[in-house]
């Protein structure tokens, strides 16, 4: 997998299209969740893309403090269906954590995790820090990596 990290205004049109296509494919179609993906956070964020040849296989958005939470956060974490179960999600998150610390310092990192992924995030060191809440019709929980 080839990893690329870019600011929003550095993304090519084709990269942006691939990012939006993957996010919509998983979050809207696969999870049957109608929500507004364009949320005014992309422009201030960094975009981590994992490419498998010409195909975008994994993606996350690294959000600066003050945009989603008072701490830096990782969001829109997604892997393509055809690469799941091969360690891409864990690799994506490990690189996301490393890059978030490089970009925003060693403070805590937040995620708004879909509840069914709670154990996955715990395996990476994140700890729950909220009650379960409903976001876009899906149970979520806030988690923090100290």
mmCIF file of the C-alpha atoms, coordinates in Angstrom:
data_MODEL
# 
_entry.id   MODEL 
# 
loop_
_atom_site.group_PDB 
_atom_site.id 
_atom_site.type_symbol 
_atom_site.label_atom_id 
_atom_site.label_alt_id 
_atom_site.label_comp_id 
_atom_site.label_asym_id 
_atom_site.label_entity_id 
_atom_site.label_seq_id 
_atom_site.pdbx_PDB_ins_code 
_atom_site.Cartn_x 
_atom_site.Cartn_y 
_atom_site.Cartn_z 
_atom_site.occupancy 
_atom_site.B_iso_or_equiv 
_atom_site.pdbx_formal_charge 
_atom_site.auth_seq_id 
_atom_site.auth_comp_id 
_atom_site.auth_asym_id 
_atom_site.auth_atom_id 
_atom_site.pdbx_PDB_model_num 
ATOM 1   C CA . UNK A 1 1   ? 0.000   0.000  0.000  1.00 0.00 ? 1   UNK A CA 1 
ATOM 2   C CA . UNK A 1 2   ? 1.275   3.465  -0.876 1.00 0.00 ? 2   UNK A CA 1 
ATOM 3   C CA . UNK A 1 3   ? 0.343   6.124  1.681  1.00 0.00 ? 3   UNK A CA 1 
ATOM 4   C CA . UNK A 1 4   ? -0.147  9.791  0.817  1.00 0.00 ? 4   UNK A CA 1 
ATOM 5   C CA . UNK A 1 5   ? -0.937  12.625 3.218  1.00 0.00 ? 5   UNK A CA 1 
ATOM 6   C CA . UNK A 1 6   ? -2.175  15.885 1.760  1.00 0.00 ? 6   UNK A CA 1 
ATOM 7   C CA . UNK A 1 7   ? -3.855  19.113 2.756  1.00 0.00 ? 7   UNK A CA 1 
ATOM 8   C CA . UNK A 1 8   ? -7.223  19.648 1.108  1.00 0.00 ? 8   UNK A CA 1 
ATOM 9   C CA . UNK A 1 9   ? -5.921  22.169 -1.417 1.00 0.00 ? 9   UNK A CA 1 
ATOM 10  C CA . UNK A 1 10  ? -3.127  19.777 -2.429 1.00 0.00 ? 10  UNK A CA 1 
ATOM 11  C CA . UNK A 1 11  ? -5.521  17.000 -3.455 1.00 0.00 ? 11  UNK A CA 1 
ATOM 12  C CA . UNK A 1 12  ? -5.828  16.445 -7.170 1.00 0.00 ? 12  UNK A CA 1 
ATOM 13  C CA . UNK A 1 13  ? -9.302  16.351 -8.665 1.00 0.00 ? 13  UNK A CA 1 
ATOM 14  C CA . UNK A 1 14  ? -8.948  12.586 -9.167 1.00 0.00 ? 14  UNK A CA 1 
ATOM 15  C CA . UNK A 1 15  ? -7.830  12.056 -5.547 1.00 0.00 ? 15  UNK A CA 1 
ATOM 16  C CA . UNK A 1 16  ? -10.722 14.127 -4.213 1.00 0.00 ? 16  UNK A CA 1 
ATOM 17  C CA . UNK A 1 17  ? -13.146 12.186 -6.395 1.00 0.00 ? 17  UNK A CA 1 
ATOM 18  C CA . UNK A 1 18  ? -11.731 8.851  -5.115 1.00 0.00 ? 18  UNK A CA 1 
ATOM 19  C CA . UNK A 1 19  ? -12.018 10.024 -1.488 1.00 0.00 ? 19  UNK A CA 1 
ATOM 20  C CA . UNK A 1 20  ? -15.622 11.161 -1.887 1.00 0.00 ? 20  UNK A CA 1 
ATOM 21  C CA . UNK A 1 21  ? -16.502 8.021  -3.831 1.00 0.00 ? 21  UNK A CA 1 
ATOM 22  C CA . UNK A 1 22  ? -15.090 5.720  -1.121 1.00 0.00 ? 22  UNK A CA 1 
ATOM 23  C CA . UNK A 1 23  ? -16.720 7.671  1.713  1.00 0.00 ? 23  UNK A CA 1 
ATOM 24  C CA . UNK A 1 24  ? -20.086 7.588  -0.070 1.00 0.00 ? 24  UNK A CA 1 
ATOM 25  C CA . UNK A 1 25  ? -19.725 3.924  -1.059 1.00 0.00 ? 25  UNK A CA 1 
ATOM 26  C CA . UNK A 1 26  ? -19.238 2.864  2.567  1.00 0.00 ? 26  UNK A CA 1 
ATOM 27  C CA . UNK A 1 27  ? -20.962 5.462  4.749  1.00 0.00 ? 27  UNK A CA 1 
ATOM 28  C CA . UNK A 1 28  ? -24.014 6.139  2.567  1.00 0.00 ? 28  UNK A CA 1 
ATOM 29  C CA . UNK A 1 29  ? -24.620 3.068  0.390  1.00 0.00 ? 29  UNK A CA 1 
ATOM 30  C CA . UNK A 1 30  ? -23.130 0.162  2.373  1.00 0.00 ? 30  UNK A CA 1 
ATOM 31  C CA . UNK A 1 31  ? -24.284 1.427  5.771  1.00 0.00 ? 31  UNK A CA 1 
ATOM 32  C CA . UNK A 1 32  ? -27.571 2.707  4.343  1.00 0.00 ? 32  UNK A CA 1 
ATOM 33  C CA . UNK A 1 33  ? -27.111 6.048  6.075  1.00 0.00 ? 33  UNK A CA 1 
ATOM 34  C CA . UNK A 1 34  ? -28.300 9.248  4.501  1.00 0.00 ? 34  UNK A CA 1 
ATOM 35  C CA . UNK A 1 35  ? -26.181 12.078 5.914  1.00 0.00 ? 35  UNK A CA 1 
ATOM 36  C CA . UNK A 1 36  ? -24.373 15.226 4.824  1.00 0.00 ? 36  UNK A CA 1 
ATOM 37  C CA . UNK A 1 37  ? -20.792 14.098 4.210  1.00 0.00 ? 37  UNK A CA 1 
ATOM 38  C CA . UNK A 1 38  ? -19.562 17.551 3.149  1.00 0.00 ? 38  UNK A CA 1 
ATOM 39  C CA . UNK A 1 39  ? -19.407 19.127 6.605  1.00 0.00 ? 39  UNK A CA 1 
ATOM 40  C CA . UNK A 1 40  ? -17.011 22.090 6.189  1.00 0.00 ? 40  UNK A CA 1 
ATOM 41  C CA . UNK A 1 41  ? -14.177 20.201 7.936  1.00 0.00 ? 41  UNK A CA 1 
ATOM 42  C CA . UNK A 1 42  ? -12.397 18.821 4.874  1.00 0.00 ? 42  UNK A CA 1 
ATOM 43  C CA . UNK A 1 43  ? -10.813 22.149 3.930  1.00 0.00 ? 43  UNK A CA 1 
ATOM 44  C CA . UNK A 1 44  ? -9.074  22.525 7.329  1.00 0.00 ? 44  UNK A CA 1 
ATOM 45  C CA . UNK A 1 45  ? -8.032  18.870 7.553  1.00 0.00 ? 45  UNK A CA 1 
ATOM 46  C CA . UNK A 1 46  ? -5.294  16.611 6.267  1.00 0.00 ? 46  UNK A CA 1 
ATOM 47  C CA . UNK A 1 47  ? -6.260  13.603 4.170  1.00 0.00 ? 47  UNK A CA 1 
ATOM 48  C CA . UNK A 1 48  ? -4.484  10.261 4.549  1.00 0.00 ? 48  UNK A CA 1 
ATOM 49  C CA . UNK A 1 49  ? -4.965  7.973  1.571  1.00 0.00 ? 49  UNK A CA 1 
ATOM 50  C CA . UNK A 1 50  ? -3.824  4.384  1.180  1.00 0.00 ? 50  UNK A CA 1 
ATOM 51  C CA . UNK A 1 51  ? -3.533  3.440  -2.480 1.00 0.00 ? 51  UNK A CA 1 
ATOM 52  C CA . UNK A 1 52  ? -3.421  -0.124 -3.756 1.00 0.00 ? 52  UNK A CA 1 
ATOM 53  C CA . UNK A 1 53  ? -2.246  0.414  -7.297 1.00 0.00 ? 53  UNK A CA 1 
ATOM 54  C CA . UNK A 1 54  ? -4.680  2.881  -8.874 1.00 0.00 ? 54  UNK A CA 1 
ATOM 55  C CA . UNK A 1 55  ? -7.460  2.189  -6.351 1.00 0.00 ? 55  UNK A CA 1 
ATOM 56  C CA . UNK A 1 56  ? -8.068  4.011  -3.088 1.00 0.00 ? 56  UNK A CA 1 
ATOM 57  C CA . UNK A 1 57  ? -8.197  1.260  -0.467 1.00 0.00 ? 57  UNK A CA 1 
ATOM 58  C CA . UNK A 1 58  ? -8.124  3.191  2.821  1.00 0.00 ? 58  UNK A CA 1 
ATOM 59  C CA . UNK A 1 59  ? -8.692  6.747  3.977  1.00 0.00 ? 59  UNK A CA 1 
ATOM 60  C CA . UNK A 1 60  ? -8.902  8.899  7.084  1.00 0.00 ? 60  UNK A CA 1 
ATOM 61  C CA . UNK A 1 61  ? -9.276  12.595 7.793  1.00 0.00 ? 61  UNK A CA 1 
ATOM 62  C CA . UNK A 1 62  ? -6.938  14.199 10.328 1.00 0.00 ? 62  UNK A CA 1 
ATOM 63  C CA . UNK A 1 63  ? -8.785  17.100 11.896 1.00 0.00 ? 63  UNK A CA 1 
ATOM 64  C CA . UNK A 1 64  ? -7.046  19.929 13.770 1.00 0.00 ? 64  UNK A CA 1 
ATOM 65  C CA . UNK A 1 65  ? -8.039  20.841 17.325 1.00 0.00 ? 65  UNK A CA 1 
ATOM 66  C CA . UNK A 1 66  ? -11.117 23.029 17.524 1.00 0.00 ? 66  UNK A CA 1 
ATOM 67  C CA . UNK A 1 67  ? -12.853 21.695 14.391 1.00 0.00 ? 67  UNK A CA 1 
ATOM 68  C CA . UNK A 1 68  ? -14.611 18.555 15.657 1.00 0.00 ? 68  UNK A CA 1 
ATOM 69  C CA . UNK A 1 69  ? -13.350 18.453 19.248 1.00 0.00 ? 69  UNK A CA 1 
ATOM 70  C CA . UNK A 1 70  ? -11.132 20.665 21.389 1.00 0.00 ? 70  UNK A CA 1 
ATOM 71  C CA . UNK A 1 71  ? -8.397  18.070 20.723 1.00 0.00 ? 71  UNK A CA 1 
ATOM 72  C CA . UNK A 1 72  ? -7.086  16.815 17.378 1.00 0.00 ? 72  UNK A CA 1 
ATOM 73  C CA . UNK A 1 73  ? -9.204  14.026 15.938 1.00 0.00 ? 73  UNK A CA 1 
ATOM 74  C CA . UNK A 1 74  ? -9.275  11.316 13.313 1.00 0.00 ? 74  UNK A CA 1 
ATOM 75  C CA . UNK A 1 75  ? -12.462 10.904 11.343 1.00 0.00 ? 75  UNK A CA 1 
ATOM 76  C CA . UNK A 1 76  ? -14.057 9.453  8.222  1.00 0.00 ? 76  UNK A CA 1 
ATOM 77  C CA . UNK A 1 77  ? -11.988 6.305  8.810  1.00 0.00 ? 77  UNK A CA 1 
ATOM 78  C CA . UNK A 1 78  ? -12.833 3.936  5.989  1.00 0.00 ? 78  UNK A CA 1 
ATOM 79  C CA . UNK A 1 79  ? -11.522 0.926  4.104  1.00 0.00 ? 79  UNK A CA 1 
ATOM 80  C CA . UNK A 1 80  ? -12.830 -0.427 0.828  1.00 0.00 ? 80  UNK A CA 1 
ATOM 81  C CA . UNK A 1 81  ? -14.833 -3.652 1.149  1.00 0.00 ? 81  UNK A CA 1 
ATOM 82  C CA . UNK A 1 82  ? -12.398 -5.555 -1.066 1.00 0.00 ? 82  UNK A CA 1 
ATOM 83  C CA . UNK A 1 83  ? -9.451  -5.009 1.298  1.00 0.00 ? 83  UNK A CA 1 
ATOM 84  C CA . UNK A 1 84  ? -11.102 -5.581 4.676  1.00 0.00 ? 84  UNK A CA 1 
ATOM 85  C CA . UNK A 1 85  ? -9.806  -8.409 6.828  1.00 0.00 ? 85  UNK A CA 1 
ATOM 86  C CA . UNK A 1 86  ? -6.247  -7.939 5.582  1.00 0.00 ? 86  UNK A CA 1 
ATOM 87  C CA . UNK A 1 87  ? -4.991  -5.505 8.231  1.00 0.00 ? 87  UNK A CA 1 
ATOM 88  C CA . UNK A 1 88  ? -5.532  -2.330 6.204  1.00 0.00 ? 88  UNK A CA 1 
ATOM 89  C CA . UNK A 1 89  ? -7.750  -0.739 8.871  1.00 0.00 ? 89  UNK A CA 1 
ATOM 90  C CA . UNK A 1 90  ? -5.217  -1.253 11.634 1.00 0.00 ? 90  UNK A CA 1 
ATOM 91  C CA . UNK A 1 91  ? -2.389  -0.001 9.411  1.00 0.00 ? 91  UNK A CA 1 
ATOM 92  C CA . UNK A 1 92  ? -4.503  3.023  8.459  1.00 0.00 ? 92  UNK A CA 1 
ATOM 93  C CA . UNK A 1 93  ? -5.147  3.898  12.096 1.00 0.00 ? 93  UNK A CA 1 
ATOM 94  C CA . UNK A 1 94  ? -1.540  3.414  13.204 1.00 0.00 ? 94  UNK A CA 1 
ATOM 95  C CA . UNK A 1 95  ? -0.344  5.768  10.468 1.00 0.00 ? 95  UNK A CA 1 
ATOM 96  C CA . UNK A 1 96  ? -3.219  8.180  11.218 1.00 0.00 ? 96  UNK A CA 1 
ATOM 97  C CA . UNK A 1 97  ? -2.190  8.343  14.885 1.00 0.00 ? 97  UNK A CA 1 
ATOM 98  C CA . UNK A 1 98  ? 1.482   8.864  13.987 1.00 0.00 ? 98  UNK A CA 1 
ATOM 99  C CA . UNK A 1 99  ? 0.688   11.619 11.467 1.00 0.00 ? 99  UNK A CA 1 
ATOM 100 C CA . UNK A 1 100 ? -1.812  13.327 13.793 1.00 0.00 ? 100 UNK A CA 1 
ATOM 101 C CA . UNK A 1 101 ? 0.855   13.559 16.491 1.00 0.00 ? 101 UNK A CA 1 
ATOM 102 C CA . UNK A 1 102 ? 3.395   14.909 13.985 1.00 0.00 ? 102 UNK A CA 1 
ATOM 103 C CA . UNK A 1 103 ? 0.940   17.541 12.735 1.00 0.00 ? 103 UNK A CA 1 
ATOM 104 C CA . UNK A 1 104 ? -0.760  18.623 15.965 1.00 0.00 ? 104 UNK A CA 1 
ATOM 105 C CA . UNK A 1 105 ? 1.542   17.571 18.822 1.00 0.00 ? 105 UNK A CA 1 
ATOM 106 C CA . UNK A 1 106 ? 1.446   14.858 21.447 1.00 0.00 ? 106 UNK A CA 1 
ATOM 107 C CA . UNK A 1 107 ? -1.914  15.751 23.006 1.00 0.00 ? 107 UNK A CA 1 
ATOM 108 C CA . UNK A 1 108 ? -4.886  13.415 23.193 1.00 0.00 ? 108 UNK A CA 1 
ATOM 109 C CA . UNK A 1 109 ? -6.523  12.296 19.958 1.00 0.00 ? 109 UNK A CA 1 
ATOM 110 C CA . UNK A 1 110 ? -10.289 11.910 19.698 1.00 0.00 ? 110 UNK A CA 1 
ATOM 111 C CA . UNK A 1 111 ? -12.498 9.707  17.537 1.00 0.00 ? 111 UNK A CA 1 
ATOM 112 C CA . UNK A 1 112 ? -16.245 9.510  17.242 1.00 0.00 ? 112 UNK A CA 1 
ATOM 113 C CA . UNK A 1 113 ? -16.393 5.743  16.763 1.00 0.00 ? 113 UNK A CA 1 
ATOM 114 C CA . UNK A 1 114 ? -19.256 3.669  15.502 1.00 0.00 ? 114 UNK A CA 1 
ATOM 115 C CA . UNK A 1 115 ? -20.133 1.545  18.530 1.00 0.00 ? 115 UNK A CA 1 
ATOM 116 C CA . UNK A 1 116 ? -19.496 -1.777 16.783 1.00 0.00 ? 116 UNK A CA 1 
ATOM 117 C CA . UNK A 1 117 ? -15.846 -0.682 16.310 1.00 0.00 ? 117 UNK A CA 1 
ATOM 118 C CA . UNK A 1 118 ? -15.264 0.095  19.993 1.00 0.00 ? 118 UNK A CA 1 
ATOM 119 C CA . UNK A 1 119 ? -13.018 -2.960 20.555 1.00 0.00 ? 119 UNK A CA 1 
ATOM 120 C CA . UNK A 1 120 ? -11.027 -2.191 17.399 1.00 0.00 ? 120 UNK A CA 1 
ATOM 121 C CA . UNK A 1 121 ? -10.242 1.300  18.695 1.00 0.00 ? 121 UNK A CA 1 
ATOM 122 C CA . UNK A 1 122 ? -9.528  -0.037 22.193 1.00 0.00 ? 122 UNK A CA 1 
ATOM 123 C CA . UNK A 1 123 ? -6.926  -2.368 20.646 1.00 0.00 ? 123 UNK A CA 1 
ATOM 124 C CA . UNK A 1 124 ? -5.135  0.787  19.435 1.00 0.00 ? 124 UNK A CA 1 
ATOM 125 C CA . UNK A 1 125 ? -5.177  2.401  22.900 1.00 0.00 ? 125 UNK A CA 1 
ATOM 126 C CA . UNK A 1 126 ? -8.351  4.500  22.658 1.00 0.00 ? 126 UNK A CA 1 
ATOM 127 C CA . UNK A 1 127 ? -10.622 4.617  25.707 1.00 0.00 ? 127 UNK A CA 1 
ATOM 128 C CA . UNK A 1 128 ? -14.351 5.431  25.792 1.00 0.00 ? 128 UNK A CA 1 
ATOM 129 C CA . UNK A 1 129 ? -15.060 8.913  27.149 1.00 0.00 ? 129 UNK A CA 1 
ATOM 130 C CA . UNK A 1 130 ? -18.796 9.327  26.550 1.00 0.00 ? 130 UNK A CA 1 
ATOM 131 C CA . UNK A 1 131 ? -22.054 7.484  26.701 1.00 0.00 ? 131 UNK A CA 1 
ATOM 132 C CA . UNK A 1 132 ? -23.384 5.939  23.520 1.00 0.00 ? 132 UNK A CA 1 
ATOM 133 C CA . UNK A 1 133 ? -25.121 8.491  21.309 1.00 0.00 ? 133 UNK A CA 1 
ATOM 134 C CA . UNK A 1 134 ? -26.941 8.437  18.013 1.00 0.00 ? 134 UNK A CA 1 
ATOM 135 C CA . UNK A 1 135 ? -25.254 10.125 15.055 1.00 0.00 ? 135 UNK A CA 1 
ATOM 136 C CA . UNK A 1 136 ? -26.847 9.902  11.621 1.00 0.00 ? 136 UNK A CA 1 
ATOM 137 C CA . UNK A 1 137 ? -28.956 6.972  12.835 1.00 0.00 ? 137 UNK A CA 1 
ATOM 138 C CA . UNK A 1 138 ? -25.942 4.910  13.992 1.00 0.00 ? 138 UNK A CA 1 
ATOM 139 C CA . UNK A 1 139 ? -24.782 4.299  17.590 1.00 0.00 ? 139 UNK A CA 1 
ATOM 140 C CA . UNK A 1 140 ? -21.472 6.061  18.277 1.00 0.00 ? 140 UNK A CA 1 
ATOM 141 C CA . UNK A 1 141 ? -19.176 6.571  21.237 1.00 0.00 ? 141 UNK A CA 1 
ATOM 142 C CA . UNK A 1 142 ? -16.485 9.202  21.761 1.00 0.00 ? 142 UNK A CA 1 
ATOM 143 C CA . UNK A 1 143 ? -13.089 7.706  22.444 1.00 0.00 ? 143 UNK A CA 1 
ATOM 144 C CA . UNK A 1 144 ? -9.782  9.301  23.403 1.00 0.00 ? 144 UNK A CA 1 
ATOM 145 C CA . UNK A 1 145 ? -6.176  8.230  22.947 1.00 0.00 ? 145 UNK A CA 1 
ATOM 146 C CA . UNK A 1 146 ? -4.267  9.872  25.831 1.00 0.00 ? 146 UNK A CA 1 
# 
